[in-house]
């Protein structure tokens, strides 16, 4: 995998991961968490970060010891063999028809809120977004990283501006008494909030493009996780302080409504643009990760194939083109069939947790010492999350079973 350009540094890695985790969730999930758990959600974020940290440590150790553009599929290959790796890779790619159109719908929704675009206009925004991702993909991962560092700075600046203009300080945060916390509401809030930390598996595909993966990849992953958690907590404080949740207000409209209240109507389009950029950042890292997975699998089995070729900037542009074409077709079908956003998200969620579980089980076999203990703990947590998802996880299980049966078991298939 040495053909990929190794140019990512610590700051770029932090920008990539933090924006991947913030993505579509930063504008919606704080309001959803406040609606489910009220003030208890202030405690839910630290608890969730503590629960996710073992998974993050396991991913950091896997990426540090086994950096590869194959990401999760590579870890699974080392632990359970090539057939399971192919199944994992295709399972990850199976998110494209449902997950990426959902992200595009959320991203284009900010243009509707700011400029009143209709259905056709929103579709044009989605197509333009895919074109921008492709143009970024013509360059190496460093270009995407630099863009996403800027987006991360804008998101943090927006939260700081809300706190400053709203007169919020750490001493004024109304922490509920621990004795008053409801276990049931906390559990429900954590189930909603976990989706903010889906993105670690996508970041793993970029480990091979760090200048010093053994040093900077785990640092970027853990610091980016903490930064994203702090932003989510800060947004939740603002949502609670201004009561911008519940009722008929859409969850994604909570932060824009606060910005309008504090900075006037002119602030709406600024908030919507930042919201779009946050969604774009998450979409970009996922499509780039999909492309690296496709490229790595093709390079491993057919090094001379079209998909295994890199551009002049050492990026998998051919693989990215194929991924974006699939995403475009899926988005057009979702538009013509008027598929609801929640239905698309439901099917993607189970697949992500299933991939997390496979990576944690791989860590149990590949890692040693504290990292292995973190992998074991992460495996238990993923199993609990699958239980929390309930019957909706059947889609992921059905896709996994179908891939296991259909994909050939030969090493070079």
C-alpha positions in Angstrom: 0.0 0.0 0.0 3.1 2.3 -0.2 1.8 3.8 -3.5 -0.6 6.0 -1.5 0.9 9.3 -0.6 1.9 9.5 3.1 1.4 13.2 3.9 -1.2 13.4 6.8 0.0 15.0 10.0 -1.6 15.2 13.5 -3.6 18.4 12.9 -5.0 17.1 9.6 -5.9 13.8 11.2 -7.8 15.6 14.0 -9.7 17.6 11.5 -10.6 14.6 9.5 -11.9 12.5 12.4 -13.6 15.3 14.3 -15.6 16.4 11.2 -16.4 12.8 10.4 -17.9 12.4 13.9 -19.7 15.7 13.9 -21.1 15.5 10.4 -24.8 15.5 10.2 -25.2 14.9 14.0 -24.0 18.2 15.4 -27.1 20.1 14.3 -29.7 17.4 15.2 -28.5 15.0 18.0 -28.0 17.6 20.8 -31.7 18.6 20.4 -32.8 14.9 20.2 -30.8 14.1 23.4 -32.3 17.0 25.2 -35.8 15.9 24.1 -35.2 12.4 25.4 -33.3 13.1 28.6 -33.6 16.8 29.4 -30.9 18.1 31.7 -29.7 14.5 32.2 -28.2 14.7 28.7 -25.4 16.8 30.1 -24.1 13.7 32.0 -24.9 11.4 29.0 -22.1 12.9 26.8 -19.3 12.2 29.3 -20.7 8.7 29.9 -20.9 8.0 26.2 -17.4 9.2 25.6 -16.2 6.9 28.4 -18.0 4.0 26.8 -16.8 4.7 23.3 -13.2 5.2 24.4 -12.3 1.5 24.6 -13.6 1.1 21.0 -11.5 4.1 20.0 -8.4 2.7 21.7 -8.8 -0.6 19.9 -9.2 1.1 16.5 -6.1 3.3 17.3 -4.0 0.3 18.1 -5.2 -1.6 15.1 -4.4 1.4 12.9 -1.1 1.9 14.5 0.1 -1.7 14.2 -1.6 -2.6 10.9 -2.0 0.6 8.8 -3.7 -0.2 5.5 -6.1 1.4 3.1 -8.4 -1.7 3.5 -9.3 -0.5 7.0 -11.7 -2.8 8.8 -11.5 -5.4 6.0 -7.7 -5.6 6.4 -8.0 -6.1 10.2 -10.6 -8.8 9.7 -8.4 -10.5 7.1 -5.5 -10.7 9.5 -7.7 -12.1 12.2 -10.2 -14.3 10.4 -8.9 -14.9 6.9 -9.6 -13.6 3.3 -13.2 -14.8 3.0 -14.3 -12.9 6.1 -12.4 -9.9 4.9 -14.2 -9.9 1.5 -17.5 -10.2 3.4 -16.6 -7.3 5.7 -15.5 -5.1 2.7 -18.7 -5.7 0.8 -20.7 -5.2 4.0 -19.1 -1.8 4.4 -19.8 -1.0 0.7 -23.4 -2.0 1.2 -23.9 1.2 3.1 -23.5 3.2 -0.2 -27.1 2.7 -1.5 -28.7 3.8 1.8 -26.3 5.8 3.9 -24.9 8.2 1.3 -28.2 9.3 -0.1 -29.4 9.9 3.4 -26.4 12.1 4.1 -27.0 14.0 0.9 -30.6 14.6 1.8 -29.6 16.0 5.2 -26.9 18.2 3.6 -29.2 19.6 0.9 -31.8 20.3 3.6 -29.7 23.2 4.9 -30.0 24.8 1.4 -33.7 24.5 1.6 -33.8 26.2 5.0 -31.5 29.0 4.0 -32.6 29.6 0.4 -36.0 27.9 0.0 -34.9 25.4 -2.7 -37.6 23.0 -3.9 -37.2 19.3 -4.8 -35.4 19.8 -8.1 -33.1 22.4 -6.6 -32.2 20.1 -3.7 -31.4 17.3 -6.2 -29.1 19.7 -8.0 -27.4 20.5 -4.7 -26.8 16.8 -4.1 -25.3 16.3 -7.6 -23.1 19.4 -7.1 -21.9 18.0 -3.8 -20.8 14.7 -5.4 -19.0 16.7 -8.0 -17.1 18.7 -5.4 -16.2 15.4 -3.6 -14.8 14.1 -6.9 -12.8 17.2 -7.5 -11.3 16.9 -4.0 -10.6 13.3 -4.8 -8.4 14.3 -7.7 -5.9 15.4 -5.2 -4.3 13.4 -2.3 -5.8 13.0 1.1 -4.0 16.0 2.4 -6.2 18.3 0.4 -9.4 16.9 1.9 -7.7 17.0 5.3 -6.9 20.7 4.9 -10.5 21.5 3.9 -11.9 19.6 6.8 -9.6 21.3 9.3 -11.2 24.6 8.2 -14.7 23.1 8.6 -13.8 21.9 12.1 -12.6 25.4 13.0 -15.9 26.9 11.7 -18.0 24.5 13.8 -16.0 25.2 16.9 -16.2 28.9 16.3 -20.0 28.8 15.9 -20.4 27.0 19.3 -18.0 29.5 21.0 -20.0 32.4 19.4 -23.2 31.0 20.7 -21.8 30.6 24.2 -20.3 34.1 24.2 -23.4 35.9 22.8 -25.7 33.9 25.0 -23.8 34.6 28.2 -23.1 30.9 28.8 -20.1 30.1 31.0 -18.9 26.8 32.5 -20.1 28.1 36.0 -23.6 28.6 34.7 -24.1 25.1 33.3 -27.0 23.5 35.3 -25.6 20.1 36.0 -28.4 17.8 37.4 -27.7 16.1 40.7 -26.4 12.5 40.1 -29.1 11.1 42.4 -31.9 12.6 40.3 -30.7 11.0 37.0 -33.2 8.5 35.5 -31.6 5.3 34.3 -34.3 4.7 31.7 -34.1 8.1 30.0 -30.3 8.0 30.2 -30.3 4.6 28.4 -32.6 6.0 25.7 -30.5 9.1 25.2 -27.3 7.0 24.9 -29.0 4.9 22.2 -29.7 8.1 20.2 -26.4 9.7 20.8 -24.1 6.7 19.9 -24.6 7.5 16.2 -22.5 10.7 16.7 -19.5 8.4 17.1 -20.0 6.3 13.9 -17.0 7.2 11.8 -14.1 5.5 13.5 -14.2 2.7 10.9 -14.1 5.2 8.0 -11.1 6.9 9.6 -9.2 3.6 9.8 -8.9 3.5 6.0 -6.7 6.6 6.1 -4.1 5.1 8.5 -1.7 4.3 5.7 -1.6 7.9 4.5 -0.1 9.3 7.7 3.5 10.3 7.7 4.0 8.6 11.0 1.0 6.3 11.5 2.4 4.5 14.5 2.6 7.9 16.3 0.1 10.3 14.8 -2.9 8.0 13.9 -3.8 7.0 17.4 -3.3 10.5 18.7 -5.4 12.0 16.0 -8.2 9.5 16.6 -8.3 10.0 20.4 -8.0 13.8 20.3 -10.5 14.1 17.5 -12.9 11.9 19.5 -12.6 14.2 22.6 -12.9 17.3 20.4 -16.1 16.1 18.8 -17.5 15.1 22.2 -16.7 18.5 23.6 -18.5 20.2 20.7 -21.6 17.9 21.1 -21.7 18.7 24.9 -21.3 22.5 24.2 -24.2 22.3 21.7 -26.4 20.4 24.2 -25.7 23.1 26.8 -26.9 25.8 24.4 -30.0 23.8 23.3 -31.0 23.4 27.0 -30.2 27.0 27.8 -32.5 28.4 25.1 -35.1 25.6 25.2 -34.5 24.9 21.5 -35.9 21.4 21.4 -39.1 19.4 21.4 -42.5 20.5 20.3 -42.9 21.1 16.5 -39.3 22.2 16.0 -37.3 19.9 13.9 -34.1 18.7 15.6 -31.8 20.0 12.9 -33.4 23.5 13.2 -32.4 23.9 16.9 -29.0 25.4 16.5 -30.0 27.6 13.5 -32.9 28.9 15.6 -30.5 29.8 18.4 -28.2 31.6 16.0 -31.2 33.6 14.6 -32.3 34.5 18.2 -28.8 35.7 19.1 -27.5 37.3 15.8 -30.7 38.1 13.8 -32.1 36.7 10.6 -28.9 37.3 8.7 -27.3 34.6 10.9 -29.5 31.9 9.5 -27.7 31.5 6.3 -24.4 31.4 8.1 -25.6 28.6 10.4 -27.0 26.7 7.4 -23.8 27.0 5.4 -21.8 25.7 8.4 -24.4 22.9 8.8 -24.0 22.0 5.1 -20.2 22.0 5.4 -20.4 19.7 8.4 -22.5 17.3 6.4 -20.2 17.6 3.5 -17.2 16.8 5.6 -18.7 13.6 6.9 -19.8 12.6 3.4 -16.4 13.4 2.0 -14.5 11.2 4.4 -16.9 8.3 3.9 -16.7 8.4 0.1 -12.9 8.7 0.2 -12.8 5.7 2.6 -15.1 3.7 0.3 -12.8 4.5 -2.6 -9.7 3.4 -0.6 -11.4 0.1 0.3 -12.3 -0.6 -3.4 -8.8 0.3 -4.5 -7.1 -1.8 -1.8 -9.2 -4.9 -2.6 -8.6 -4.4 -6.4 -4.9 -3.8 -5.9 -4.5 -6.9 -3.8 -6.2 -9.3 -6.3 -5.7 -7.6 -9.7 -2.9 -4.9 -9.5 -3.2 -4.1 -13.2 -7.0 -3.5 -13.1 -8.5 0.0 -13.8 -9.7 0.2 -10.2 -6.2 -0.5 -8.9 -4.7 2.5 -10.6 -3.8 5.7 -8.8 -3.9 9.2 -10.2 -0.9 11.4 -10.6 -1.5 12.7 -7.1 -1.4 9.2 -5.7 -5.1 9.1 -5.0 -7.6 6.3 -5.9 -9.5 8.5 -8.3 -10.8 5.6 -10.5 -12.3 3.8 -7.4 -13.7 7.1 -6.2 -15.4 7.7 -9.5 -17.1 4.3 -9.3 -18.2 4.9 -5.7 -19.7 8.3 -6.7 -21.5 6.9 -9.7 -23.1 4.3 -7.5 -24.0 7.0 -5.0 -25.5 9.2 -7.8 -27.7 6.3 -9.0 -28.8 5.6 -5.5 -29.7 9.2 -4.9 -31.6 9.5 -8.1 -33.6 6.4 -7.2 -34.3 7.7 -3.7 -35.5 11.0 -5.2 -37.8 9.4 -7.8 -39.1 6.8 -5.3 -39.5 9.5 -2.6 -37.8 7.2 0.0 -38.1 8.7 3.5 -34.9 9.8 5.2 -35.5 7.8 8.4 -35.9 4.6 6.4 -32.5 5.1 4.8 -30.8 5.8 8.1 -32.3 2.8 9.9 -30.8 0.3 7.5 -27.3 2.0 7.6 -27.1 2.1 11.4 -27.1 -1.7 12.0 -24.3 -2.2 9.4 -22.0 0.3 11.1 -22.4 -1.4 14.5 -21.9 -4.8 12.9 -18.6 -3.7 11.3 -17.5 -2.2 14.7 -18.2 -5.6 16.2 -16.1 -7.4 13.6 -13.2 -5.0 14.2 -13.4 -5.4 17.9 -13.3 -9.2 17.6 -10.3 -8.8 15.3 -8.6 -6.8 18.0 -9.3 -9.6 20.5 -7.1 -11.9 18.3 -4.5 -9.4 17.0 -3.8 -7.2 19.9 -2.2 -7.8 23.3 -2.2 -6.4 26.8 -4.4 -3.4 27.5 -5.4 -3.0 23.8 -6.8 -6.6 23.9 -8.8 -5.8 27.0 -10.2 -2.7 25.3 -11.2 -4.8 22.3 -13.0 -7.3 24.6 -14.9 -4.4 26.3 -15.7 -2.9 22.9 -17.1 -6.2 21.6 -19.4 -6.4 24.6 -20.5 -2.8 24.0 -21.2 -3.5 20.3 -23.3 -6.5 21.2 -25.3 -4.4 23.6 -25.8 -1.8 20.8 -27.1 -4.4 18.4 -29.6 -5.4 21.1 -30.6 -1.8 21.5 -31.2 -1.5 17.7 -33.6 -4.4 17.9 -35.3 -5.9 14.9 -33.8 -3.2 12.6 -30.5 -5.0 12.8 -32.0 -7.8 10.8 -31.1 -5.9 7.6 -27.4 -6.0 8.5 -27.6 -9.6 9.5 -29.3 -10.6 6.3 -26.8 -8.7 4.2 -23.9 -10.3 6.1 -25.4 -13.8 5.6 -26.1 -13.3 1.9 -22.5 -12.0 1.3 -21.1 -15.0 3.3 -23.0 -17.4 1.1 -22.6 -15.7 -2.3 -18.9 -14.5 -2.2 -16.5 -17.2 -3.4 -14.2 -18.6 -0.7 -11.0 -18.8 -2.8 -8.1 -16.7 -1.7 -7.9 -14.9 -5.1 -11.6 -14.7 -5.9 
